[in-house]
């Protein structure tokens, strides 16, 4: 165990060789009273490589975390930037040999969050793209695209607003005898127009379209598509509460097909709430994305769970405390894979607190980096156990 307490300008190079010769470099500098931290952990023979860069620009922290590995191990990149007090988060998880690829981008434009979630996979795995753009004149715009390969369903859900009237386009296309459904809901002079086109071959699915009377000028639409012999079941419910649309899209399938649930609830004090849940069967990834707003501050939670030794990623971006964001990144793995925890807590008296914990199994190094601030002076503790 080694502990170092240093003034703002510190350079620590700790080369240690343990079955792979890990190299650790810690550089702490201060620019204009703002600390800058760089942590580089390199290893050989399939060991993880970690780079942590913490910079401060005009009192706003910028965090970059890069975890690279060899021989099919996961690659993680976390970038937290701040533009005019609005956090921007980019999380990229790339893997090898049919492992899932996840990209989460959270940006803010004029105080309105924009979320893009892209999940790509290989060999008949589902591809999901969720784009939540900033609202136009207070009306949210949502685009959900689910693409698949080899007779898997393809879905596109686009919810736009024109002059306060929602426009919904749902397109479900399939291959080799699967049903093709197109639903277009347009409004002309406050009167809704519905167009439904259903083409099927060798299955004769059952379709129900219900358009009840509008409630206080807001249309309510329910589309239920049921099929036979393991065909997908789709339910689309568009309701309105106090002038705010609520959209629920539920796609259920049989025999190992993916299950997707998209819920767009009414905005709370002008802030939208989005929940995306993708569940799969037989070792397929499970993704949960929850974007909530509390007191005008967005809260994002991304949970990626997998089966049979696949990585588990949890990204939690909580509401800022006194204007300082709180970020928690937890990467857990099975069977000797590295376990990483990155916690960026709210600053204490204007000084950020960073905790990086890297734990490993079977004789691998354990690294703990704690950056705290006491009376305006940063304290660095680097603890390494073998």
N, C-alpha and C positions, 0 to 999 in steps of 0.2 A: 504494500500500500504506500502510495506517494501522494503527498498533499503539497500544493504550491500556492502561496498567497503573494501576489506581486502587484507592483504599481501598474498604471495603465499600459505602458509599452513593454510587452513581454514576448519572448520567443522561447518556446520549449520544444526541443527535439528529443524524443525518447525512442531510440531504436531498440527493440527487444525481439529476440528470435525464439519462437516456440513452435516447432513442427511446421514451419511455413514462413518464418522470419517476417513477422508483422512489423510495420514501420508506422510510428505515430508522430505527427507534427502538429503543434498547437501554436498559433501566432495570434497575439492579442495586441491590437493597436487602438489608439484613441485619436479621433479627428474631430476637432471642435467640441470636445467634451462628450462625444458619442463613441461608445466602444465598437470595434470591429473585430470579429472573431473568425478565425479560419482553423478548422480541424480536418486533418487528412489522415486517414487510416488505410494503409495499403497492405495487402497480403499477397502471398504466392501460393500456387497449387490449389486453385479453386476457393481460396478464402475470400470473404467479402471485402469490398473496397468502399469506404465511406468518406464523403466529403461534405462538410458542414461549413457554410459561409453565412455569417450574420453581419449585415451592414446596416447602417442607419443613415437615412437621408431626410434632413429637415425634421428630425424627431420621430420619423416613421421607420419601424424596423423592416428590413428586407432579409428574408431567410431563403436559402437555397440548400437543399439536402439531396445528395446524389448517392445512391447505393447501387453499386454494380457488382455482379458476381459472374462466375464462370461455370460452364457445363450445366446449362439449363436452370441456373438459379435466377430468382427474380431480379429485375432492375427497376428501381424506384427513383423518381425524381419529383421533389416537392419544391415549388417556388412560391413564396409569399411576398408579394409586392404591395405597396400602398401608393395610391394616386389620389391626391387631394383628400386624404383622410378616409378613402374607400379601399378596403382590402381587395386584392386580386390574388386568387389561389389557382395554381396549376398543379395537378397531380397526374403523373404519367407512370403507369406500371406496365412494363414490357417483359414478357417471358418467352421462353423457347420451348419447342416441342409441344405444340398444341395447347400451351397454357393461355389463359385469357389475357387480353390486352385492355386496359382501362385507362381512359383519359378523362379527367374532370377539370374543367376550366370554369372558374367563378370570377366574373368581372363585374364591374359596376360602372354604369353610365348615368351621369346626372342623378346620383343617389339611388338608381334603380338597378337591382342585381340582374345579371345575365348568366344563365347556367347552361353549360354544354357538357353532356355526358355521352361518351362514345365507348361502347364495349364491342370489341371485335374478337372473333374467334376463328378457328380453323377446323375444317372437316365437319361440315354440317352443324357447327355450333351457331347459336343465334348471334346476330349483329344488331345492336340497339343504339340508336342515336336520339337523345333527348335534348332539344334546344328550347330554352325559355328565354325569350327576348324581352327587353324592357318594354313596358306597356306604352301604347300609343294613345295619348289623350286619356290616360287612366284606364285603358282596356288592355288586358294581358293578351299576349300572342304565344301560343304553344304549338310546337311541332314535335311529333313523335314518329320516328321511322324505325320499323322493325323489318330487317331483311334476313332472309335465310337462303339456304342452298339445297338443291335436290328435293323438289316437291314440298319444301317447307313454305308456310304462308308468308306473304309480304304485306306489310301494313303501313299505311301512311295516314296519320291524323294531323290535320292542320286546323287550328282554331284561330281565326282572325276576326277583327271587328272593324266595321265601316259605319261611321256616324252613330256609334253606340249600339249597332245591331250586330249580333254575332253571325259569322259565316263559318260553317263546319263542312269540311271535306274529309270523308273517310273512304279509303281505297284498300280493298283486300283482294289481292291477286294470288293465284295459285297455279300449279303446273300439274299436268297429267291427270285431268279429270277432277281437279279440286274446284270448289266454287269460286267465282269471281264476283265481288260485291262492290258497288260504288254508291255511296251516299253523299248527296250534295244538298246542303241546306243554305239557301240564300234568302235574303229579305229585300223586298221591293216596296218602298213606301210603307214601311212598318208592317207589311203583310208577309209572313214566311212562305217560301216556296220550297217544296221537298221533291227531290228526284231520287228514285231508288232503282238501280239496275242490278238484277240478279241473273247470272248465267251459271248453270251447273251441268255436269255430265256424270252419269253413273253414280248418283247418290241421292239426288232429290232432297236437298236440305230444307229445313223449315225456317221460314223468315217471318218475323212479326215486327211491324213498324207501327208505333203508337205516337200520334201527335195530338196531345190533349190541348184544350183551350189555354191560351196564355194567362198567366197570373200577374196582374198589375203590369201588363204590357210586356212581360218577359216570357218567351216561349219555353216550353218544357218538351224535350224530345227523348224518346226511349226506343232504342233499336236492339232487338234480340235476334241473334242468328244461332240457331241450333241445328246440328247435323247428326248424321247417323254413322255408325261403324267407325268410331274413333275420330271423327272429323272435329275441327275446333269449334268452340262455343264462344261467341263474342257478345258482350253486352256493353252498350254505349248509353249512358244516361247524362243528359244535359239539363240541368236545372238552374234556376236563378233565385238568389236570396238577397233582398235589399239592393237589387240592381247589379249584384256581383255574380257572374256565372260560376257554376260548380260543374265540373266535368269528371266523370268516372268512366274509365275504360278498363274492362276486365276481359282478358283473353285466357281461356282455359283450354287445355288440350289433354289428350289421352295417349298412353303408351310412350311416356318419356318426353312428350313435347313440352316446350317452355310455358310457364304461366306468368303473365305480365299483368300488373295492376298499376294503373296511373290514376292518381287522384289529385285534381286541382280544386282546392277548396276556395271559398270566398276569401278575399283579402281581409286582413286584420289591420285596420288603421292604414289602409292604402298599401300594405305589404302583402304580396302573394305568398301562399303556402303550397308547396309542391311535395308530393310523396310518390316515388317510383319504386316499386317492388318487383323484382324479377326472380322467380323461383324456378328451379329446374329439378329434374329427377335423374338418378343414376350418375352421381358424381359431377353433375353440371354445376357451374358457379351460381351463387345466390347473391344478388346485388340489391342493396337498399339505399336509396338516396332520399333524404328528408331535408327540405329547405323551409325553415320557419323564420319568422321575423318577430323580434321582441324589442319594443321601444325603438323601432326604426333600425335596429341592428340585425342583419341576417345571421341565422344559425344554420350551418350546413353539417350534415352527418352522412358520411359515406361508409358503408360496411360491406366488404366483399368477403364472403365465406366460401370455402371450397372443401372438398372431401378427398380423402386418400393422399395426405401429404401436400396438398396444395396450400399456397399462402393465404393467410387471413389478414386483411388490411382494414383498419378503422381510422377514418379521418374525421375529426370533430373540430369544427370551427365555431366556437361559442361567441356569444355577444361580447362586445368590447366592454371592459371595465374601466371607466374613467377615460374613455377614448383609446385604450390600449387593447388590441385583439388578443385572444387566448386561443392557441392552436395545440391540438394533441394529435400526434400520429403514432399509431401502434401497429407494428408489423410482427405477427406471430407466425411461426412455421412449425412443422412436425418432423420428427426423425432427424435431429441434428442440424436443422436449419437455423439461421440466426434469428434472434428475437430483438426487435428494436423499439424503443419508445422515445419519442421526441415531444417534449412538453415546453411550450413557450407561454409562460404565464404573464399576467399583467405586470407592467413595470411598477417598481416600488420607488417612489420619489423620483420618477422620470428615468430610472435605470431598469432595463429589462432583466428578467430572470430566465435562464435557459437550462434545461436539464436534458442530457442525451445519455441514454442507457442502452448499451449493446451487450447482450448476453448470448452465450453460445454453449454448446454441449460437446462432451467428449474431448476434453483437453483444449478447447478453443479459448482464446482470450476473452475476458470480460472487461469492458471499458465503461466507465462512468464519468461524464463531464458535467459539472455543476458550475454555472456562472451566476453568482448572486451579487447584489450591490448593497453595501453598508456605508452609510454617511457619504453617498456619492462616489465611493471608491469601489470598483469591481473586485470581487474575490473569485479566483479560479481554483477549482479543485479537480484534479485528474487522478482517479483511482483505478488501478489495474491489478486484477487478481489472476493468478494462474492456478 
